[in-house]
Amino acid sequence: MRVSLTFEYVTDPNMKPFKRFISNMKDSITYFGFEQVFRRKGGNNGNA
């Protein structure tokens, strides 16, 4: 079971690209978890 306590959807078109990237990474790590976001694909056993 996955529970997301924080999630931000940025719609401000004036947001600088770096701040948007940081916001997106924060949301991804919060929702999916650090290992899921930064896991390498195609490991030794072929699982992503």
N, C-alpha and C positions, 0 to 999 in steps of 0.2 A: 504494500500500500504506500502510495506517495502522497505527501501533504506539502503543498506549497504555501508558505506563509507570506512571502513577499513576491510580487511580480509587478514590473513597471513596463508600461507600453509607451514609448517615447514618440510623440507626434510633433514635437517642436521642430519645424523646418530650419530654425536658426541655430540649432545645436551644432557645435563644431564636430567634425568627423571623429576626432580622438575621444571626445566626451561621449559620443554616441557609441563608439566601440567599447569603451569602459562600461557603459550602462548595459549594453547587450551582453558582454561577458559576465557581468555581475548577475544578470537575470538567468543566463544559461547555467552558470555554476549553482545558483540557488535552486533552480528547478531540477536539473539533471544530476548534479553532484560533480565534484572536481574530477574524479576518475573517468566518468562518462564523457565529459567535455574534452579532456586531454588524452584520452586513450588512443594509442596508435592502431591503425587498421592493418589487417593482414598479419597477425602474429604468427608464431611458429606452428600453431595448430590450425591456422586458417580462419579462426573466429575473429570477427571485427571488434 
